[in-house]
Amino acid sequence: MDRIVAIIVRVLSALGGWARVLPGIDYASWRPGQKVKVLLAGYNGARNTGSDVRVCTIAEQLQKRLGDAVEISVMSLDVASTAPYFDARVRQISFGTLFFGALYRACSEHHVVILCEGSTLKSKFANALTLYNCEAAGVARAQGKPCIAYGSEIGEMDAFVAHAARDLCSDVQFIVRSTGSLEALQRLGLDGRLGTDTAWRFDSSSAHEQAVALLQAGGWDGKAPLLGIAPVNPYCWPVKPSVHRFVRSAVTGDWSGHYQAWYYFSQSAQRERRFQAYLEALAGACLAFVAERGFQPVIFGMEQLDREACCRLNDLMGGGVPLVLSNEHDGYLIAEALRSLSLLVTSRYHAQVLATRALVPAVAVSMDERLDNLSQELGTSRGQLLHVDDVDLGPRLLLAMDDTWADAARIKETLAQGLEAAVASLDAMDEWLATTLGAAAMRLA
């Protein structure tokens, strides 16, 4: 079925130029004196904190740099959930899991397309996500419009998806967020420049009092050091379309593993055993650390899909651990709660990015290349980077937590240097983007 999605994306990309004459599409042709209509095409509205704060920051920087010269629109799966991130100047465009028509129309009605999802080209989570980006790039190319991938991660892809990306993204101007991503992009036969993630500048200070109140409601006395834990289910990916499973679910009423529309998570008894072993390792190490050091644990769900992992981890830790979940709180509160921590254990990339702004030491338990690349970017010790399938993960995690806490002062100095470099890189990216959009307007004229 993913191959059918790829075919649809290729067909729509090839038909991009026909949008000028299709009914129901307000095709955008720029003229001097007009605002440049910029589409931020990403995976927003799924209560994914990282995705939302990334795009929020991009919109804010465009408004700061270019002011009334641009008109910004954002793709959203749930306009209500993304509303807190954007002011009235930003138009939100609703779309669904079957994104083909809505994305085609949105790209056609704007002058510039910015691909702003972090996991831009990779098969880890869903081929559909990469193909979404490929359609946006392909339609923009067919219409002669600039397409920019901003702060992107590039990873391993299935062969047919990589082929589609190579073809449809050939004109995309890539700024990737890690050296590893740049190397992966070049292996794909595409080129770009090195930048960083856009979330480094996300300002959550307005939610400080609410975050403190939430933590205190969970039992924090305001004095004990806080241990944050951001788990995932590393073994439910990728999400794939399946008509067979959809029909079976409709007939039997068993919707286990269902995501949305015809999409389903990957499931097996082996995957479930590995997931349980990962959670038990996290729980055992964190319970031992809390008992030894007097920390207050807090569990973070950075995406609504993390809820199950958070609740199961809470049960394994005896219950009663405060939960800060993205399906209940927006990115401002979550980021501020992360910045209140003394130590973080995370399998989520943006949990570490957001916490690093407050120089919170972290131990990463990585499921793919993103946290590995972030460790390299920040210059942190390899002892602070573990992987979900490591042998003896629990004991190794406890040792890493002990070592990280013992060396916290030096680690904070390293993080300060990494943060300074990331913000400087983001400043350069913003300057480049403003210049590029100005040049794009001249080209479109």
ZABA-973884 format. One record per residue (C-alpha): x, y, z; residue in three letters. Coordinates in steps of 0.05 Angstrom, whole numbers, plus 5000, padded with zeros to 4 digits. Layout:
XYZAla
...
***
This chain:
500050005000Met
505850485012Asp
507650384939Arg
500550604920Ile
501451224962Val
508051354926Ala
504651284858Ile
499151774878Ile
504352274902Val
508252214837Arg
501952314795Val
499852934834Leu
506953204829Ser
506953104754Ala
500253464750Leu
502654054792Gly
502654524733Gly
495354394719Trp
493254724784Ala
492955384746Arg
486655154709Val
483454694760Leu
476854934792Pro
476955054866Gly
484255244870Ile
486255974880Asp
492955884845Tyr
498256374871Ala
502356764821Ser
506657284856Trp
506858004832Arg
511358574857Pro
508258924916Gly
504558304940Gln
506057935004Lys
509857284994Val
505256715014Lys
509256205052Val
506555505068Leu
509455145128Leu
508154425110Ala
509153955168Gly
506153435215Tyr
502653925261Asn
496353805302Gly
497953085324Ala
499853325394Arg
507153205378Asn
510753725421Thr
517153735379Gly
513453825313Ser
509154385340Asp
514654795374Val
519154735313Arg
513955045268Val
511855565320Cys
519055815322Thr
519555835246Ile
513256255241Ala
515656725295Glu
522356835262Gln
519256955194Leu
514757485225Gln
520557795262Lys
525157815202Arg
520157985146Leu
514158275182Gly
508358455135Asp
512358235074Ala
510057515084Val
503457175094Glu
504356515132Ile
499955895130Ser
500955255170Val
498354555154Met
494754255215Ser
491553585230Leu
487753915287Asp
487054665285Val
484554705357Ala
490854355384Ser
495654805345Thr
491855455360Ala
496155635421Pro
502455675378Tyr
500256185327Phe
497356885328Asp
491857155284Ala
496757315228Arg
497956575215Val
492756195175Arg
491755465193Gln
489854975138Ile
486454335159Ser
488553675128Phe
487852935145Gly
491652285142Thr
489552225069Leu
493252865053Phe
493752844977Phe
488553344955Gly
489253835013Ala
496753875005Leu
496353954930Tyr
491554534938Arg
495554864994Ala
502054834955Cys
498555124894Ser
495655704934Glu
502455944961His
508756224931His
513855854974Val
513555185009Val
517755045072Ile
518254315093Leu
518554395169Cys
517653695197Glu
524053465232Gly
523852755205Ser
523552995133Thr
526252405094Leu
526351735131Lys
522351095134Ser
523050975210Lys
516151245229Phe
512051225165Ala
513651235092Asn
507351665085Ala
510752225123Leu
516652245075Thr
511852185015Leu
507852775043Tyr
514253185039Asn
515752904970Cys
508953124944Glu
509853824971Ala
516753864938Ala
514353554873Gly
508354014866Val
512654624881Ala
517754414829Arg
512454304776Ala
509855004790Gln
516755324790Gly
516155524863Lys
521755504914Pro
521654934965Cys
525954945027Ile
527154395078Ala
528754755142Tyr
532454415200Gly
531253715171Ser
533353025192Glu
535052525137Ile
535451785152Gly
534751095122Glu
529150985073Met
526050405037Asp
528750364966Ala
522450584930Phe
521551174978Val
528751384969Ala
527751364894His
521651814900Ala
525352294946Ala
531352324898Arg
526752494840Asp
521752964872Leu
526353334920Cys
531853484869Ser
530354234871Asp
529254284947Val
534154734984Gln
535954325045Phe
538454575111Ile
539453955154Val
540353945229Arg
546253465237Ser
552553235202Thr
549552535199Gly
543552805161Ser
547953175113Leu
551852545098Glu
545252155089Ala
542752695042Leu
549052665000Gln
548651904996Arg
541752014967Leu
544852434912Gly
542053094939Leu
545753674969Asp
544554175024Gly
547854565079Arg
548854435153Leu
544454795203Gly
540854585267Thr
533954455295Asp
529155035297Thr
526654885368Ala
532955145403Trp
529955835408Arg
523055625433Phe
521156085490Asp
516755775543Ser
517856275600Ser
510556505597Ser
508555825624Ala
513355805683His
508255905738Glu
503455395708Gln
509054885701Ala
511154975774Val
503854915796Ala
502954275756Leu
509253955785Leu
507254155855Gln
500353865844Ala
503953215828Gly
507353215895Gly
513653625884Trp
515654035945Asp
519354545902Gly
526054345931Lys
527553615914Ala
531453525849Pro
526953295792Leu
528452695748Leu
524852725681Gly
523452095641Ile
521052135569Ala
519451435543Pro
516851205475Val
514750555444Asn
520750425400Pro
517749795371Tyr
511050015342Cys
514150335280Trp
513450405223Pro
506150575213Val
503850265148Lys
497350275107Pro
493649615104Ser
486949515070Val
486948795095His
487648995168Arg
482549555159Phe
477349075129Val
478748565184Arg
477849095237Ser
471349325207Ala
468648615205Val
471148375273Thr
470949025312Gly
478148925334Asp
481649585322Trp
488049415360Ser
494049725328Gly
489850215288His
492650915279Tyr
488351305231Gln
484651165165Ala
487950545135Trp
494350615176Tyr
496550115229Tyr
502350055277Phe
507249485270Ser
505448925319Gln
508148245340Ser
509247845403Ala
516747965397Gln
515848715391Arg
511548715453Glu
516848325492Arg
522148815471Arg
517749405490Phe
516449105559Gln
523848965569Ala
525449695551Tyr
520249965600Leu
522649495655Glu
529849735645Ala
527650465650Leu
523450335711Ala
528649925748Gly
534250425736Ala
530051035753Cys
527150735816Leu
534150555840Ala
536751245824Phe
530951595859Val
531951165921Ala
539351315924Glu
539152055907Arg
532552315934Gly
529952545867Phe
522552655850Gln
520952295784Pro
516452605730Val
514352235667Ile
513652635602Phe
509452435542Gly
512152865485Met
507052605435Glu
500052355448Gln
502251665422Leu
507051625482Asp
501251585531Arg
501350825534Glu
508850815546Ala
508151335601Cys
502450975636Cys
505750305633Arg
512350595659Leu
508450925716Asn
505350255734Asp
512249925734Leu
514750475781Met
509250335830Gly
504250865807Gly
503551565832Gly
509051875788Val
506652545759Pro
505052515685Leu
506053115639Val
502652905574Leu
502253275508Ser
494953075497Asn
493453485560Glu
498454045557His
501554485502Asp
508954555486Gly
509855175529Tyr
508054825593Leu
511754185574Ile
518054565555Ala
517954965620Glu
516954325661Ala
522854015625Leu
527054625641Arg
525454535715Ser
528953865717Leu
535653695748Ser
536653075704Leu
533152785643Leu
532752075616Val
529852105547Thr
528251715485Ser
525252345454Arg
529652815414Tyr
525853455429His
525453305504Ala
532953375505Gln
533153985459Val
528054355501Leu
531354165567Ala
538254365542Thr
536155095539Arg
536255055616Ala
542754645614Leu
539354025641Val
544153425637Pro
541052845600Ala
542052105588Val
539251905520Ala
536451215506Val
536151245430Ser
531850865382Met
534651165318Asp
539851655292Glu
536752295319Arg
539352275391Leu
545951995366Asp
546552605320Asn
544553075376Leu
549852775422Ser
555052925369Gln
552353625359Glu
552653795433Leu
559353455444Gly
556753035502Thr
560152405527Ser
558551745495Arg
557051505565Gly
550851935562Gln
548251575500Leu
545050885505Leu
540550505457His
533950165468Val
536649475450Asp
542949515491Asp
544548875531Val
543649005606Asp
540249665591Leu
537749755662Gly
544449695698Pro
547950105644Arg
542650655649Leu
543450695724Leu
550950755717Leu
550151295664Ala
545351685708Met
550051635768Asp
556051855726Asp
552052425693Thr
549652695760Trp
556552645791Ala
559453035732Asp
553653515724Ala
557754155731Ala
562453975675Arg
556753725631Ile
553054375639Lys
559154745614Glu
559254295553Thr
551754405542Leu
552655155547Ala
557755135491Gln
553354685449Gly
547355125461Leu
551255745442Glu
553455415377Ala
546455175361Ala
543355865371Val
548856185328Ala
547455675274Ser
539955825279Leu
541356575273Asp
545256435209Ala
539655995183Met
534556545196Asp
538757055159Glu
539556565101Trp
532056435099Leu
530257165097Ala
535257285041Thr
532756665003Thr
525456875008Leu
527357564982Gly
530957254923Ala
525056784912Ala
520357384906Ala
524757684853Met
525057024816Arg
517556934820Leu
516557624791Ala
***
